[in-house]
């Protein structure tokens, strides 16, 4: 997997690739990366990359020329009118609060790409013509606004590179939150007692079947408590096995109002 990141602040991105598990993945050549400084492609002596938006409004907008030139230098080909698919083998992503939501399922899909090209916006965003000419996906990391496209790009990179084969063990990935439609169970390590709080006895029992059941029950409990929408989605899509459905049925009364009655969606009850 290769990541090409177009940014006005490459030092922010470079630091991520030089740290922790990512640095190990780079050293093992599982992951490759390139940062492209958009300002290097500005055509004037001041390296200008922003201007006021047409039609007025607050703030500044990234101008198209430096960004377009940076994309082409990175090997990105323009879209053509009427094309069903992008001509690029590289998937071009613009991080934007108006993009489609970034989810674990989308992360898994992107992790299968050969190369991701990520455009980091600044100010009020980028000129729409760059989006129309080069971008395959606009992606939002959440329903909030941040000032740094670099921060959003790093979220996408972090969520995808760890899914690339051999970066992290398959067993670890299988037990994470959102895998199987539920949040992760609570975990404990030494010491057995901390601040008068003891590790649950079942985890000290060595009884693997009971530990598995306890963990699954805790997953259902946690998800019903803070993300009942995930439970509802799993029920509607048939994602859960019989054991999980039974636990949901047993626990749902402890979380009134989180799920529609009888497993029906709210639309189905109207």
Buried (B, 14 or more C-beta within 10 A) or exposed (E): BEBBBBBBBBEBBBEBBEEEEBEEBBEEEBBEBBBBBBBEBBEEEEBEBBEEBEEEEEEBBBBBBBBBBBBEEBEBBBBEEEEEEBEBEBBBBBBBBEBEEBEBEBBBEBBEBEBBBBBBBBBBBBBEEBBEBBBBBBBBBEEEEEEBBBBBBBBBBEBBBBBBEEBBEEEEEEEEBBBBBBBBBEEEEEEEEEEEEEBEEBBEEEEEEEBEBBBBBBBBBBBBBEBBEBBBEBBEEEBBEEEBBEBBEEBBEEBEEBBBEEBBEEEEEE
